[in-house]
Amino acid sequence: YQPDVIHANDLNTLLPCIKAAKKLNCAVVYDSHEICVENQNVKGLNKLYYAVVEKFYIKKIDRMVCVSNAAAEYFKDKYHIEKPMVVTNCSLKAEQHISVEKNPGFEVLNHGQFYEGRGYDIMVEASPLLKDYPEIKLAVRGFGKLEDQLRKRSAELGGDNFIFYPKVLVEELIPSASKSSVGVAITEPVCLNFKLSVSNKLFEYAAAGLPVIMSDIPEHRYLNEKYEFGLIIPENTPEAFAEAVIKLYTDKELYNKCKQNAKKLSDEVNWENEFGKLIEVERELVKKQNNYV
């Protein structure tokens, strides 16, 4: 290959892409899917290594892309670079699926891998707080290391209003979600990477036409202020979560407004549109590499 542009997907590819670009005399786009050096799983010598690589080589790229406005501000301020372009990791517009057939009751769904910092434990603990509303059901769909712990705790609390759905194929995720009433995207700021990220599931729920209950992190606030498609809980507690569920259940006008706005979000923020932005940037870099006007 003799590329005009090399796309470095995440920090672990940045160094080899820079080396290849130097040899091939082409441009580099650094696409940071997360803030790697602030990931809770990157520690010790690995953290030091990635910090040094990013700090040094970020000055040698031609354009940077990241997944949220909050992350873009972080990179701009930390490295004193042009603000990266935001390309959100959202769903395809073609994947939109709003089901007419709903699961029984008022079902509040959290899907994905069961691990810490995603609100599954908060939902379990909130289930007794919703006993006065027999129509409200809390549901999780997926798998992961917390599953046994969640099942045990749900049983201890007498979780007849808590449902465990089996995992589904990726292409079935949005159609399955659309049978619920509300989506849950409680990303907890357990590290800076989580705090400045945005939940992919948020866009999956929007594509399914669901209002969303979200944690109070910068990108969730930014999107909800713009589209008003859900509720942001002021703190990640069972009480705050239960209060948001009850509000969406009892306030039909609010629920329908959020439902309509979720579709608007999905109509505007989808992968077809987001990928188009990236293609335009790379076309400009190709022209520059070939000295086109």
Salt bridges, closest charged atoms under 4 A:
ASP10 OD2 - HIS33 ND1 3.59
ASP31 OD2 - HIS7 NE2 2.99
ASP31 OD1 - HIS33 NE2 3.75
GLU38 OE1 - LYS47 NZ 3.84
GLU73 OE1 - LYS76 NZ 3.89
GLU73 OE2 - LYS83 NZ 3.09
ASP77 OD1 - LYS76 NZ 3.40
GLU116 OE1 - LYS145 NZ 3.41
GLU125 OE2 - ARG153 NE 2.68
GLU147 OE2 - ARG151 NE 3.08
GLU156 OE1 - ARG153 NH1 3.08
ASP160 OD1 - LYS131 NZ 2.61
GLU204 OE1 - HIS111 NE2 2.75
ASP216 OD1 - ARG221 NH1 2.67
GLU228 OE1 - LYS257 NZ 3.59
ASP267 OD1 - LYS93 NZ 2.97
ASP267 OD2 - LYS263 NZ 3.16
GLU274 OE1 - LYS277 NZ 3.33
GLU280 OE2 - ARG283 NH1 2.89
GLU282 OE2 - HIS7 ND1 2.68
GLU284 OE2 - LYS287 NZ 3.78
